[in-house]
Amino acid sequence: MIRHSIRNKLILFLLIATLVPFLTSLGVSYFFTKQKVTEDTLTNNSALLSQGKTNLVNYLDGVVQASSTIYTGRNIAELGQFYEIIQTQPEINYQSDKVIKSGLQVMSHSVKEIKQIYLYASVSNSSFLTHNDIQVSTVGKYEGLKPFPAGKLVYFEIKHQNNLYGMSLSAYSPPSPVISMHRNVMYSPSNQSIGELIIDLNLDLVSDISQGLFTHDQEELYILDETGRIVFGPDPSKWGLQLDDHWGEEAVHSTLDKGSYEWSKGAFAGINMYEKMRTDYLNWTIVKRLPYEQLTKNARQLTFINALILSFSMLIVMAGTVYISIRFTAPIKQLIRYITRIQTGQSGLGDHQSDIELTRTDEMGILANRFHGLMQDLNHMVMREYRLELANKSNQLMALQAQINPHFLNNALQSIGTLALQHEAPKIYTLINSLAKMMHYSMNTNESVVPLRKEIDHIKAYLELQKQRFEHQFDIVYEIEEGTGTISIPKMILQPLVENYFKHGFKPSYSQEVGLLRIESEKLATSEGDFLKLTVADNGIGITDQRLHEVRSRLKASSASDDSSIGLRNVLTRIQLYFNDNATLEIDHVHPQGVRIVIHIPMKKGVTPNESTTR
């Protein structure tokens, strides 16, 4: 009873009506905030990476431009230009050595981060080094130089430790990490290499530009070359080494200038954004790694604030819900207690007139007043009924029964049927007509034996009504052998058998199969004589073996417990009274399911209806 209480339902409904929008709003807010924050973060980071790429490319372009001054350096009238000395003089004298060193020194001051410059002139087989404004030269080429990549005039070598390229200096600082720009010095007319220029750069500016592109302890930034080696990364000890994970392969090998992709393998779960640095001398990729934890941080914070505000509001709403529910349902519970006291007999009839202690002017007060008036009317009615005499009741009942006769009911049904036709409802007229036929057939006491066709017509009228009741849930099959319709049988022997199907065998919810009722009649010629065989079979739920045994035992009993009842025993008794003991009634299973009832009536000793009994 408590579970179905209006108060509990009202509280539950109000809580659901409050919680569902609250939780939905919270979820939708978090989802869209997360999406928006993620999109904004990706957009901002894309712009930041683009700006960082521009700064790095401009810086490296400046270094490349500084190296190109080798072609446009200082001009000395007696000796010619810097470039001409390198390409024409097989031997370097004091003056030409001075011009070259002066040109390298000027070049080293053009970019702040240049640590040292090395030049090898193949025509004179001479090497020159400018290191912190100190110039030295020597004969021969530094043996540690790697072969210049084919098809390139300029390329950058990522982080490595600088050296003096086989030369010695009196004041030389310890080796430090640098990146180097290599230029292949070419002789224009023949497009022939006449030397190599190497500029070693401190990593300070590259590191400073890169450091400004990400938030430390929250994000990661990598600069990778075309082979996947690390130019810049969170761990300086790994600069110059191959990336030891596969997350960077998609960015390095991508043909797009920029993009992003998700990565959830290993310990990192988030989005990788990349920006390509493509020039004639460079193919690096800037990759910024944004973990989901950082991407959704702002969304979570905003959702948490919203949740706090909504939770506080929710507590107020819940408290108000409980208060309103209790306040609203308290009068109902008081009224229920009053009704229960009367129902359980804890108060006498006189107490029915006692006032309900409910002083309200709203709907609950109106309900209490109406109920109080109802109880007063009930009390007056009960007192009147106690004073009525049994004879008066009997007389009224007999008068009522006398008014209800077959002619009155038949005429009333005909009137209703005519009205149905006038309102264009032929189906209703058909059903009323079927009911009228049934009532006329059953109430006509002048007939006790009828032709089989009349019994079949009565069954059809009955089944027409059942068809309307159960729609298309069952079908009827009539197999009436020609010539059997005129055979006389006791009245109302098929009706109980058909009705038995709907009482015990037909269960609409039992199966999805359509019910089937089969009514058959045929003549049988046996050694004991001619018989009329009537069969009523169905495909209903059937009958158990134990129940079938009980039914057969009762049919064999000498008398039924109630001869006035219309049942199998009553049908068997009547056909045996009208004919002889050779008339039988058998009941059996129908496979796979259902029941079959068969009646055998001897035809030689049958009662032939006369004109008076069939009228």
VOKOL-814635 format. One line per 4 residues: number of its first residue (from 1); for each residue x, y, z of C-alpha. Coordinates in steps of 0.5 Angstrom, whole numbers. Example, Ala and Ser with C-alpha at 12.3 -4.5 7.8 and 13.67 -1.06 7.14 Angstrom:
BEGIN
1) 25 -9 16; 27 -2 14 .
// end
This chain:
BEGIN
1) 0 0 0; 6 5 2; 9 3 -5; 3 5 -9 .
5) 2 12 -5; 0 18 -8; 5 22 -4; 11 17 -6 .
9) 9 17 -13; 8 25 -13; 15 25 -10; 18 21 -14 .
13) 15 24 -20; 17 31 -18; 24 28 -17; 25 25 -24 .
17) 22 31 -27; 27 35 -23; 33 30 -24; 32 28 -31 .
21) 33 36 -34; 38 37 -29; 43 31 -31; 41 32 -38 .
25) 43 39 -38; 49 38 -34; 51 32 -39; 50 36 -45 .
29) 53 42 -42; 59 38 -41; 59 35 -48; 58 41 -52 .
33) 63 45 -47; 68 40 -48; 67 40 -56; 68 48 -56 .
37) 74 48 -52; 77 43 -56; 76 46 -62; 78 53 -59 .
41) 84 49 -57; 86 46 -63; 85 53 -67; 89 57 -62 .
45) 95 52 -62; 95 51 -70; 96 59 -70; 101 58 -65 .
49) 105 53 -69; 104 56 -75; 107 63 -72; 113 58 -69 .
53) 114 55 -76; 115 62 -79; 120 64 -74; 124 58 -74 .
57) 124 58 -82; 126 66 -82; 131 65 -77; 134 59 -81 .
61) 133 63 -88; 137 68 -84; 143 63 -83; 142 61 -90 .
65) 143 68 -93; 149 70 -89; 152 64 -92; 151 66 -99 .
69) 155 72 -97; 161 68 -99; 159 70 -107; 158 77 -105 .
73) 164 78 -100; 169 84 -100; 173 86 -106; 180 87 -106 .
77) 183 90 -112; 189 87 -113; 186 80 -111; 179 80 -113 .
81) 173 78 -109; 172 73 -104; 169 68 -108; 174 69 -114 .
85) 180 68 -109; 177 61 -107; 175 59 -114; 182 61 -118 .
89) 188 61 -113; 191 54 -113; 195 57 -107; 193 62 -101 .
93) 198 67 -100; 198 72 -94; 193 77 -97; 188 72 -100 .
97) 188 69 -93; 187 75 -90; 181 77 -95; 178 70 -93 .
101) 179 70 -86; 176 77 -86; 170 75 -90; 168 69 -85 .
105) 169 74 -79; 164 78 -82; 159 73 -84; 160 70 -77 .
109) 157 77 -74; 151 77 -78; 148 72 -74; 148 72 -66 .
113) 148 65 -65; 154 63 -70; 159 59 -66; 164 58 -71 .
117) 165 57 -79; 169 52 -83; 171 53 -90; 174 48 -94 .
121) 177 51 -101; 178 45 -106; 182 49 -111; 187 51 -106 .
125) 186 45 -102; 186 49 -96; 181 50 -89; 179 56 -85 .
129) 176 56 -79; 173 62 -75; 171 61 -68; 169 67 -63 .
133) 173 72 -67; 179 67 -68; 181 65 -75; 186 59 -76 .
137) 187 56 -83; 191 50 -85; 192 46 -91; 188 40 -93 .
141) 181 38 -92; 178 35 -85; 177 28 -85; 171 28 -81 .
145) 167 31 -86; 161 27 -89; 160 26 -96; 155 32 -99 .
149) 148 29 -100; 147 29 -108; 142 34 -111; 143 39 -105 .
153) 146 46 -104; 144 47 -97; 142 42 -91; 142 43 -84 .
157) 145 37 -79; 141 37 -73; 144 37 -66; 151 34 -65 .
161) 157 36 -61; 162 42 -65; 169 41 -66; 175 45 -69 .
165) 175 41 -75; 182 38 -74; 185 45 -72; 188 47 -66 .
169) 186 54 -62; 190 57 -56; 183 59 -53; 178 54 -54 .
173) 172 53 -50; 169 46 -49; 165 42 -54; 157 44 -54 .
177) 151 42 -58; 150 45 -64; 146 45 -71; 150 46 -77 .
181) 148 49 -84; 152 46 -89; 153 49 -96; 156 46 -102 .
185) 160 52 -105; 159 52 -113; 163 55 -119; 157 57 -123 .
189) 159 57 -130; 161 49 -130; 156 48 -124; 162 44 -120 .
193) 163 44 -113; 169 48 -111; 169 47 -103; 164 47 -97 .
197) 162 52 -92; 159 50 -85; 156 54 -80; 155 52 -73 .
201) 150 55 -69; 148 55 -62; 141 52 -60; 139 58 -56 .
205) 134 61 -61; 131 55 -63; 130 52 -56; 127 59 -54 .
209) 122 59 -60; 120 52 -59; 120 53 -51; 114 59 -53 .
213) 110 54 -57; 108 49 -51; 106 49 -44; 111 46 -40 .
217) 109 40 -35; 102 40 -39; 104 39 -46; 110 36 -51 .
221) 113 39 -57; 118 36 -62; 121 38 -68; 123 32 -72 .
225) 127 31 -79; 125 27 -85; 128 21 -82; 124 22 -75 .
229) 130 24 -71; 129 29 -66; 131 36 -67; 128 39 -61 .
233) 124 35 -55; 122 35 -48; 129 31 -46; 135 35 -49 .
237) 139 28 -48; 135 25 -54; 136 31 -59; 139 28 -65 .
241) 137 21 -63; 132 17 -67; 125 18 -64; 124 11 -60 .
245) 116 11 -61; 111 10 -67; 107 16 -66; 111 21 -70 .
249) 111 17 -76; 104 19 -79; 106 27 -78; 113 26 -81 .
253) 110 22 -87; 104 26 -88; 104 30 -95; 99 35 -92 .
257) 102 42 -89; 99 41 -83; 94 37 -79; 92 33 -73 .
261) 90 26 -71; 89 22 -64; 93 17 -61; 91 13 -55 .
265) 97 8 -55; 102 7 -49; 101 12 -44; 99 18 -48 .
269) 92 19 -50; 91 25 -53; 91 29 -60; 98 30 -64 .
273) 98 37 -68; 103 38 -73; 106 43 -78; 111 42 -84 .
277) 117 46 -85; 119 45 -92; 124 49 -96; 129 48 -101 .
281) 134 46 -95; 129 43 -90; 124 38 -89; 122 38 -81 .
285) 116 37 -78; 113 41 -71; 109 36 -67; 105 38 -61 .
289) 102 33 -57; 96 35 -53; 93 30 -48; 86 29 -47 .
293) 87 31 -39; 89 38 -41; 84 39 -47; 78 37 -42 .
297) 81 41 -36; 77 47 -38; 71 44 -39; 71 40 -33 .
301) 72 46 -29; 66 49 -32; 62 43 -31; 64 43 -24 .
305) 62 50 -22; 55 49 -26; 54 42 -22; 56 46 -15 .
309) 50 51 -17; 45 46 -20; 46 42 -14; 45 47 -9 .
313) 39 49 -13; 37 42 -13; 37 41 -6; 32 47 -5 .
317) 28 44 -10; 28 37 -7; 26 40 0; 21 44 -3 .
321) 18 38 -7; 18 33 -1; 14 39 3; 9 40 -2 .
325) 8 33 -3; 7 32 4; 3 38 5; -2 36 -1 .
329) -3 29 1; -4 30 8; -11 31 7; -12 25 3 .
333) -9 21 8; -13 23 14; -19 22 9; -17 15 8 .
337) -16 14 15; -23 16 16; -26 11 11; -22 5 14 .
341) -25 6 21; -32 6 18; -30 0 13; -27 -4 19 .
345) -33 -3 23; -30 1 28; -36 6 28; -43 4 28 .
349) -48 7 23; -49 13 27; -42 15 27; -43 15 19 .
353) -46 22 20; -40 25 24; -36 30 21; -30 29 18 .
357) -24 34 22; -22 37 15; -22 45 15; -20 47 8 .
361) -23 51 3; -19 48 -3; -21 42 -7; -19 37 -1 .
365) -24 41 3; -29 40 -3; -28 32 -3; -29 32 4 .
369) -35 35 4; -38 31 -1; -36 25 2; -39 27 8 .
373) -46 28 4; -45 21 1; -44 18 8; -51 21 10 .
377) -54 19 4; -52 12 5; -54 12 12; -61 14 10 .
381) -61 8 4; -59 3 9; -64 4 14; -70 4 9 .
385) -67 -2 6; -67 -6 13; -75 -4 13; -77 -7 7 .
389) -81 -13 7; -78 -20 4; -85 -21 1; -85 -14 -2 .
393) -79 -16 -5; -81 -22 -8; -87 -19 -11; -83 -14 -15 .
397) -79 -19 -17; -84 -24 -20; -88 -17 -23; -81 -16 -26 .
401) -80 -23 -29; -87 -23 -31; -86 -17 -36; -80 -21 -39 .
405) -82 -26 -44; -80 -28 -51; -85 -24 -55; -83 -18 -51 .
409) -75 -19 -52; -76 -21 -59; -80 -15 -61; -75 -10 -57 .
413) -69 -13 -61; -73 -13 -67; -74 -5 -66; -66 -4 -64 .
417) -64 -8 -70; -69 -3 -75; -66 3 -71; -59 0 -73 .
421) -61 -1 -80; -64 6 -80; -57 9 -78; -53 5 -83 .
425) -50 0 -78; -51 -7 -82; -46 -11 -77; -50 -9 -71 .
429) -57 -11 -74; -53 -18 -76; -51 -19 -69; -58 -17 -66 .
433) -61 -21 -71; -57 -27 -69; -58 -26 -61; -66 -25 -63 .
437) -65 -32 -67; -62 -35 -61; -67 -33 -56; -73 -35 -60 .
441) -70 -42 -61; -68 -43 -54; -74 -40 -51; -79 -44 -55 .
445) -81 -49 -50; -86 -52 -56; -80 -56 -59; -76 -61 -56 .
449) -74 -65 -62; -72 -61 -68; -68 -62 -75; -61 -62 -75 .
453) -61 -56 -79; -65 -52 -74; -59 -54 -69; -54 -52 -74 .
457) -57 -45 -75; -57 -44 -68; -50 -45 -67; -48 -41 -73 .
461) -52 -35 -69; -48 -37 -63; -42 -37 -66; -43 -30 -70 .
465) -43 -27 -63; -37 -30 -61; -34 -28 -68; -35 -21 -66 .
469) -33 -22 -59; -26 -25 -61; -25 -22 -68; -21 -26 -73 .
473) -18 -31 -67; -21 -37 -69; -25 -40 -75; -31 -45 -76 .
477) -31 -51 -81; -38 -54 -82; -38 -61 -86; -45 -63 -86 .
481) -47 -69 -90; -52 -68 -95; -59 -71 -93; -57 -70 -85 .
485) -60 -64 -84; -67 -67 -84; -65 -72 -79; -69 -70 -72 .
489) -65 -69 -66; -66 -67 -59; -66 -59 -58; -60 -56 -55 .
493) -55 -62 -56; -49 -58 -60; -50 -52 -56; -46 -54 -50 .
497) -41 -58 -54; -39 -51 -58; -40 -47 -51; -35 -52 -48 .
501) -29 -50 -53; -30 -43 -51; -30 -44 -43; -24 -49 -43 .
505) -21 -50 -50; -20 -43 -53; -15 -39 -50; -13 -33 -54 .
509) -7 -31 -51; -5 -39 -50; -2 -39 -57; -1 -35 -64 .
513) -4 -40 -68; -11 -38 -70; -17 -43 -66; -20 -48 -71 .
517) -27 -51 -69; -30 -56 -73; -37 -59 -74; -39 -65 -78 .
521) -45 -69 -79; -45 -76 -83; -49 -82 -84; -46 -89 -81 .
525) -48 -96 -83; -45 -101 -78; -47 -108 -77; -51 -105 -71 .
529) -55 -101 -75; -55 -94 -78; -53 -88 -74; -52 -80 -75 .
533) -45 -78 -73; -44 -71 -70; -37 -69 -69; -35 -62 -65 .
537) -27 -62 -65; -22 -56 -64; -15 -55 -63; -15 -51 -56 .
541) -11 -52 -50; -13 -60 -50; -14 -64 -44; -10 -68 -39 .
545) -10 -75 -39; -12 -75 -31; -18 -70 -33; -20 -74 -39 .
549) -20 -80 -35; -25 -76 -30; -30 -74 -35; -30 -81 -38 .
553) -32 -84 -31; -37 -79 -30; -40 -80 -37; -41 -88 -35 .
557) -44 -86 -28; -51 -88 -27; -53 -81 -25; -50 -74 -25 .
561) -49 -70 -19; -53 -64 -22; -58 -66 -28; -61 -59 -29 .
565) -54 -57 -31; -52 -57 -39; -46 -61 -39; -43 -67 -43 .
569) -47 -72 -38; -54 -68 -39; -53 -68 -47; -51 -76 -46 .
573) -57 -77 -42; -62 -73 -46; -60 -77 -53; -61 -84 -49 .
577) -68 -82 -46; -70 -80 -53; -67 -86 -57; -64 -92 -53 .
581) -58 -94 -50; -54 -95 -56; -54 -87 -57; -47 -85 -54 .
585) -42 -79 -53; -35 -80 -53; -29 -75 -52; -22 -76 -54 .
589) -15 -72 -55; -14 -69 -62; -7 -69 -64; -2 -65 -64 .
593) -7 -61 -59; -15 -60 -58; -21 -64 -56; -26 -68 -60 .
597) -33 -70 -58; -37 -75 -62; -44 -77 -61; -47 -83 -65 .
601) -55 -83 -65; -59 -89 -68; -63 -87 -74; -68 -93 -74 .
605) -71 -91 -67; -70 -84 -67; -76 -79 -66; -79 -76 -72 .
609) -82 -69 -71; -89 -68 -72; -92 -61 -75; -94 -59 -68 .
613) -87 -60 -65; -83 -56 -70; -87 -50 -71 .
// end
